[in-house]
Amino acid sequence: MYKVVKNEMISEGIYLLEVIAPLVVKKCLPGQFCIVMANETSERIPLTIYKYDRDTFILSMIYQVVGASTLELTSLKDEIYSVVGPLGNPSELVINVDTLKNKRVLFVAGGVGIAPVMPQITYLISHGVLCDLVYGAKTKKLIILEDEIKKIACDYVIMTDDGSYGKKGTVVDAMDNLEKYDECVAIGPVVMMKYVSLKTKDKVPTIVSMNPIMVDGTGMCGACRLIVDGEVKFACVDGPEFDGHQLDFDLAIERMNIYKTFEGRKYLEMLEGKTHHGGCGECNHE
């Protein structure tokens, strides 16, 4: 069991969960994620890391209520059953930060994708990297972390689909002057990342984080199976970050829709055979 420090709603249906998790906090880096379970019989939920404090060992994660499992998380007051991590690979830019000093990176965040974006911006700026941000949501009620954005981003634009806050339109509408950027990072809904990658193709190297499609977080379920540059990859064990210009978004979106039903999952398992899941050590998923 892990002590819950805070579990409060910060916007409509969006919650900040803070727990004391020393083993995770000691080793995690921006871009990684954790698997949490509210109770012993709960579903495993992958949550990206928003903040980590190595002095207090407080791990912060942001989640949006989208189903029964995330709704169950909202009821936690004092303890959470399990927090496993850090999982996945740290952000490529964080690992290679020494090569980016005085260069400029454009971050594009959609919805709660702003949560994993913030630690990356914080880390990069602390190492002399210039970071701008385009952040979009459906409506004003779903905009979060604006105070933190103001403190750290070199320049930022907020977009809302309905024009209720910031500028009206999508994040792609605000992606101007791409020639001034050395890298682009997009985190948010898969469709959003697809169109960001189309916008930057042949202009700016682009990294996307495929954490939105993860389910089990170990590669065993096969939910986050992807085709990247013609090869089978899994977001949870090979990523979650990939080259947005090499990832087959159309296949990923089609597969996400099929995976939603039991029949669809069985169909994919039969169709893909030994490449359906990875990381088990018993089959070749490459």
C-alpha positions in Angstrom: 0.0 0.0 0.0 1.1 3.5 -0.7 0.1 6.7 1.1 -2.1 9.1 -0.8 -1.1 12.7 -0.1 -3.6 14.3 -2.5 -6.4 13.1 -4.8 -8.4 16.1 -5.9 -10.3 17.3 -8.9 -8.4 20.2 -10.7 -10.8 20.6 -13.6 -14.0 18.9 -14.9 -13.3 15.2 -14.6 -9.6 15.7 -14.3 -7.7 14.8 -11.0 -4.3 15.3 -9.5 -3.1 12.2 -7.6 -0.1 12.5 -5.3 1.4 9.5 -3.5 4.5 8.7 -1.6 6.5 6.3 -3.7 10.3 6.5 -2.9 11.4 3.7 -5.3 9.7 5.3 -8.2 10.8 8.8 -7.5 14.4 7.9 -7.0 14.7 6.5 -10.5 12.1 8.1 -12.8 12.8 10.6 -15.5 10.4 12.7 -17.7 8.6 10.5 -20.3 8.2 7.5 -18.1 5.0 6.1 -16.6 3.6 4.0 -13.7 1.0 1.3 -13.4 -1.5 2.0 -10.5 -4.2 -0.2 -9.0 -6.8 1.4 -6.7 -7.4 -1.9 -4.8 -6.3 -5.5 -4.9 -8.9 -6.5 -7.4 -8.8 -3.3 -9.5 -7.7 -3.0 -13.2 -4.2 -2.0 -13.9 -4.1 1.6 -15.1 -1.0 3.2 -16.8 -0.5 6.9 -15.8 2.2 9.1 -17.0 4.4 10.9 -14.5 3.6 14.6 -14.0 6.0 15.6 -11.2 8.5 13.8 -8.9 10.1 15.3 -5.8 13.3 13.5 -4.8 13.3 15.2 -1.4 9.8 14.3 -0.2 9.4 11.2 -2.5 6.0 12.5 -3.7 5.0 11.2 -7.1 2.4 13.3 -8.9 0.1 11.9 -11.7 -2.8 13.4 -13.5 -5.7 11.3 -14.7 -9.1 11.9 -16.4 -12.2 10.0 -15.6 -13.1 8.0 -18.7 -14.5 4.8 -17.3 -15.1 2.6 -14.3 -11.4 2.1 -13.3 -10.5 5.8 -13.3 -13.8 6.6 -11.5 -12.7 4.1 -8.8 -9.4 6.1 -8.4 -11.4 9.2 -7.4 -12.6 7.4 -4.2 -9.1 7.0 -2.8 -8.5 9.0 0.3 -5.6 7.6 2.4 -4.0 4.7 0.5 -3.6 3.2 -3.0 -3.0 -0.5 -3.4 -0.2 -0.5 -5.9 2.2 1.9 -7.8 4.7 0.2 -10.1 7.4 2.1 -12.0 9.1 3.8 -13.5 8.2 2.0 -16.7 8.9 2.7 -20.3 11.8 4.7 -21.6 12.7 8.3 -20.6 12.1 11.0 -23.2 14.7 10.8 -26.0 15.3 14.6 -25.6 16.0 14.2 -21.9 18.6 11.4 -22.5 20.3 13.5 -25.2 19.8 16.9 -23.5 23.5 17.9 -23.9 23.1 18.0 -27.7 20.2 20.4 -27.5 21.7 23.3 -25.6 20.6 26.6 -27.1 18.3 24.8 -29.5 14.6 25.3 -29.7 11.9 22.6 -29.2 8.2 22.9 -29.9 5.9 21.0 -27.6 2.3 20.3 -28.7 0.0 19.0 -26.0 -3.7 18.0 -26.3 -6.0 17.5 -23.3 -4.3 15.7 -20.4 -1.3 15.2 -22.6 -0.1 18.5 -21.0 0.8 16.4 -17.8 3.7 14.4 -19.3 4.8 17.5 -21.3 5.4 19.6 -18.3 8.3 17.6 -16.7 10.0 17.4 -20.1 9.8 21.2 -20.6 11.0 21.8 -17.0 13.9 19.4 -17.4 15.0 20.8 -20.8 14.8 24.4 -19.8 16.9 23.7 -16.7 19.6 22.5 -19.1 19.6 25.5 -21.4 17.1 24.3 -24.0 14.5 26.8 -25.3 10.9 25.3 -25.2 7.7 26.7 -26.7 4.3 25.2 -26.2 1.0 24.9 -28.1 -1.7 23.5 -25.8 -5.2 22.6 -26.9 -8.4 21.3 -25.3 -12.0 21.0 -26.3 -13.2 23.8 -24.0 -12.0 26.1 -21.3 -13.2 23.8 -18.5 -10.6 21.2 -19.6 -7.6 23.6 -19.6 -5.2 22.7 -16.7 -1.8 23.7 -15.3 -1.9 27.2 -16.9 -0.1 28.7 -13.9 2.8 26.2 -14.3 2.9 26.8 -18.1 3.3 30.6 -17.6 6.2 30.0 -15.2 8.4 27.8 -17.5 7.5 27.9 -21.2 9.5 30.4 -23.2 6.4 31.1 -25.3 3.0 29.4 -25.4 -0.4 29.4 -27.1 -3.6 28.0 -25.8 -6.2 26.7 -28.2 -9.8 25.6 -27.6 -12.0 23.8 -30.2 -15.0 26.0 -29.2 -13.1 29.3 -28.7 -14.1 29.5 -25.1 -10.6 30.3 -24.1 -7.4 31.3 -25.8 -7.7 31.1 -29.6 -10.3 29.1 -31.4 -9.1 26.1 -33.4 -6.9 23.1 -33.1 -3.2 22.9 -32.1 -2.3 22.4 -35.7 -3.8 25.8 -36.5 -1.3 27.4 -34.2 1.8 25.6 -35.5 3.5 28.5 -37.3 7.1 29.3 -38.2 8.2 25.7 -37.9 11.6 26.5 -39.5 12.8 28.0 -36.2 12.5 24.7 -34.3 15.0 21.9 -34.1 12.6 19.3 -32.6 8.9 18.8 -32.1 7.3 16.7 -29.4 3.5 15.9 -29.5 1.6 14.3 -26.7 -2.2 13.9 -26.7 -5.0 12.1 -28.5 -3.7 9.8 -31.3 -5.6 11.7 -34.0 -4.0 14.9 -32.9 -0.5 13.5 -33.0 -1.2 12.1 -36.5 -2.0 15.6 -37.8 0.9 17.2 -35.9 3.2 14.7 -37.6 1.7 15.4 -41.0 2.2 19.2 -40.4 5.9 18.8 -39.5 6.8 16.1 -42.1 9.9 17.2 -44.0 10.2 20.2 -41.8 11.0 19.3 -38.2 11.9 15.9 -36.6 8.9 14.9 -34.5 8.5 12.7 -31.5 5.1 11.4 -30.4 4.2 9.6 -27.2 1.8 6.7 -27.6 0.9 6.3 -24.0 -2.8 7.0 -24.7 -3.2 3.5 -26.3 -1.6 1.6 -23.4 -3.8 -0.8 -21.3 -1.8 -3.3 -19.4 1.6 -1.5 -19.5 3.7 -4.7 -19.9 3.2 -5.6 -23.6 1.3 -8.8 -22.6 -2.2 -7.6 -23.7 -1.2 -6.5 -27.1 -3.2 -3.3 -26.9 -0.4 -0.9 -27.8 1.0 -2.9 -30.8 2.3 -0.5 -33.4 4.1 -0.6 -36.8 7.0 1.8 -36.8 9.2 2.0 -39.9 7.7 -1.4 -40.9 8.6 -3.1 -37.6 6.3 -4.3 -34.8 6.8 -2.2 -31.7 4.9 -1.9 -28.4 4.3 1.5 -26.8 4.8 0.3 -23.2 8.0 -1.7 -23.6 9.6 -0.1 -26.7 8.4 3.4 -26.1 6.2 5.2 -25.2 8.0 7.7 -27.6 8.4 7.0 -31.3 9.3 8.9 -34.5 6.1 10.5 -35.6 7.1 10.4 -39.2 7.7 6.6 -39.1 4.7 5.5 -37.2 1.7 4.1 -39.0 -1.1 6.2 -37.5 -3.9 5.0 -39.7 -3.2 1.4 -38.7 -2.9 2.4 -35.0 -6.3 4.2 -35.1 -8.0 1.3 -36.9 -6.5 -1.2 -34.4 -7.7 1.0 -31.5 -11.2 0.8 -32.7 -11.2 -2.9 -33.2 -9.6 -3.5 -29.8 -12.5 -2.0 -27.9 -14.6 -5.1 -28.1 -13.9 -8.7 -26.8 -14.5 -10.1 -30.3 -12.2 -7.5 -31.7 -9.4 -8.4 -29.3 -9.7 -12.1 -30.1 -9.7 -11.3 -33.8 -6.5 -9.3 -33.5 -4.9 -12.0 -31.4 -5.6 -14.6 -34.1 -4.6 -12.4 -36.9 -1.3 -11.3 -35.4 -0.2 -14.6 -33.9 3.1 -14.4 -32.1 3.5 -10.7 -32.8 0.3 -9.9 -30.9 2.2 -9.1 -27.7 5.7 -8.5 -26.5 7.9 -8.5 -23.5 6.8 -11.9 -22.2 10.1 -13.6 -23.0 8.3 -16.5 -24.6 7.8 -15.3 -28.2 9.5 -13.1 -30.7 7.7 -9.8 -31.1 10.2 -8.2 -33.4 
